[in-house]
């Protein structure tokens, strides 16, 4: 079904992200995640969905190397997650911008931290901001932007380092549905262009179906992998995709799976 | 606050003027009708007269005290910042050093003053140290608090890009602590003249242009020049306004584009 080379998961290469028997406990006892096995080939875009408290965000932070697994193993790009930091972009909840920097400096920040020269990083930041249609607002500060614009800055920042892997933690949760849909479409176009592999956490079934090539449904207490569903919709996807019957069928399937978590 | 000061601009001048006139009227009434003697409460015009007569003394005292304020304030800002960054750089530094900072703060400056004078001698050096002791604590307490309370999500952002401790300090913790720093700075600015004047009374040099306002006040009071004392009080008040005004300006410059405390100032 997939007709774009940039997004077609390759079956021959080793997986880019691999989790084996991952368990995570907090305070030595509360078990958040248990026995998570996941394997992501290059080009895959995986959605993590499940009830509140199922450990979706924790799982994402484990992959990002922001948390350390209690047991099991996580391999990202052939090594430990913390070694993959140069290859990684992370989009946080609520944009998470530095309020004292204008948006150019915000987008350039990861490059600054990596030691890229001033001129080069400003050039890249400008490119990224133009890519997310914010070329007109370069000298603005985060508080002078709408929620949707801030989120676009956040995405531009995550993409500024040209990452192989993009991790998104409920990026559009705080936005209204219209803004959310159009950002989903923009994200889809960016993915077509840049071809990163992605994992994202969401509460929205339709967002999960629209964006991803695969959906992992988690159950809670402790978080376990309940189902892994392939999304059979052709890439590239756009606003029309949401009108397709197969889209609605997929949404219904995933919703059913999500409900069966509680049974 | 913004809406309160929004009214038309003549109102912002009118109300203080009205209150000022009322105070003056009550003042004159007290002096003239109740017959309060001048050594208790001089009439306002007497303060102006005597102030004008003592103008050269007041002026050179003002300059000398301004100089002491500037030295003491700068020492507090530099020392306070260095100390804050040291305190915030690690948990052990905070736990190990902060109790002693508190101890220093708790020692009344009045008790420390003689020791300081023995160490640094009579004059500007001792006055600077005394001013520092009075002003540095609000800067340290506030800035350290700011440096230690960085948003967790922003902290994770820096972690994702493997930022070093130094990068985190420079690009995250220090900017995030700026609003706290300026809060401390405003308090310190208001305390600066107090420090410099007090320092002057205990460690000041009495001769000519070396005499700060504090010393001038001591002389006026020993001579019972009460109207001149009032004039000195108003002169000292000007220093406070100058320092607080400068700090407010600096704070506005550093924060108005992004910090919520300046939200009302847009448009």
Boltz contact constraints between the chains, C-beta under 6 A:
constraints:
  - contact:
      token1: [A, 64]
      token2: [B, 160]
      max_distance: 6.0
  - contact:
      token1: [A, 66]
      token2: [B, 156]
      max_distance: 6.0
  - contact:
      token1: [A, 66]
      token2: [B, 159]
      max_distance: 6.0
  - contact:
      token1: [A, 85]
      token2: [B, 162]
      max_distance: 6.0
  - contact:
      token1: [A, 90]
      token2: [B, 160]
      max_distance: 6.0
  - contact:
      token1: [A, 92]
      token2: [B, 153]
      max_distance: 6.0
  - contact:
      token1: [A, 96]
      token2: [B, 153]
      max_distance: 6.0
  - contact:
      token1: [A, 96]
      token2: [B, 157]
      max_distance: 6.0
  - contact:
      token1: [A, 99]
      token2: [B, 258]
      max_distance: 6.0
  - contact:
      token1: [A, 100]
      token2: [B, 175]
      max_distance: 6.0
  - contact:
      token1: [A, 100]
      token2: [B, 258]
      max_distance: 6.0
  - contact:
      token1: [A, 110]
      token2: [B, 161]
      max_distance: 6.0
  - contact:
      token1: [A, 113]
      token2: [B, 161]
      max_distance: 6.0
  - contact:
      token1: [A, 113]
      token2: [B, 163]
      max_distance: 6.0
  - contact:
      token1: [A, 113]
      token2: [B, 167]
      max_distance: 6.0
  - contact:
      token1: [A, 141]
      token2: [B, 257]
      max_distance: 6.0
  - contact:
      token1: [A, 141]
      token2: [B, 258]
      max_distance: 6.0
